[in-house]
Amino acid sequence: MSFTITVMQNDEPYNKISKSVSSGTDYTGSLVDESSIVDPVILVESAALPAGNYAYIADFGRYYFIKNIESYRTNLWRLTMHCDVLRSFASGILSSPAIVARSSNNFNMLMNDDHYYTQENPYIFTKAFPSGFDTSQASYVLALIGQASASEGG
């Protein structure tokens, strides 16, 4: 079985979902016996060395990191690859609902995170009653918790 393989250059980190890659060169390739779709070994016929470290195989619907390129014989190259699952399944990953436990710039203060430290400082102030309490009738004290405005001296 032969198929088209597009070889490109990728300079993005492995753990990034959306990768910017160079335009590719198409080659005709075929799987080596007993090869898998996750870690395929593919033979590519070309007079020149296939230049790149990233590939896409439309028949498999997956992107791959090229781990090794070996000369198999004259004008035949052996590409050892590994599936880039983040880019291959990016649409499914990005559309999945999730609770992210840790982020570099968004913090959820309601979730327990041992890597993000907070400090609690009590904010206590006393305000005198202008005429004290009237002992002849019932008195009530109302305590509010919240942010004091600048006009209250808080």
KAQUI-V878786 format. One line per field, one symbol per residue. ss: DSSP state (H for helix, E for strand, - for the rest). psi: psi as a letter, one per 20 degrees, with the letter a starting at -180 (. if undefined). A space follows every 50 residues. Layout:
ss->???
psi->???
//
This chain:
ss->-EEEEEEE-E----------E---EEEEEEE---------EEEEE----- ---EEEE----EEEEEEEEEEEE--EEEEEEEE-HHHH-HHHHH------ -------------------------------------------------H HH--
psi->pqrppoprppjqqhjpgopoqrqrppqprqqqqlqrhgmqoppppqhqpo orjqqpohhikqqqpohqpqogapkpqopprppnhghhkghhghippqop hpqiippoiippoiioprpppqopqppqphjaqoiirqqqpppqpapqrh iij.
//
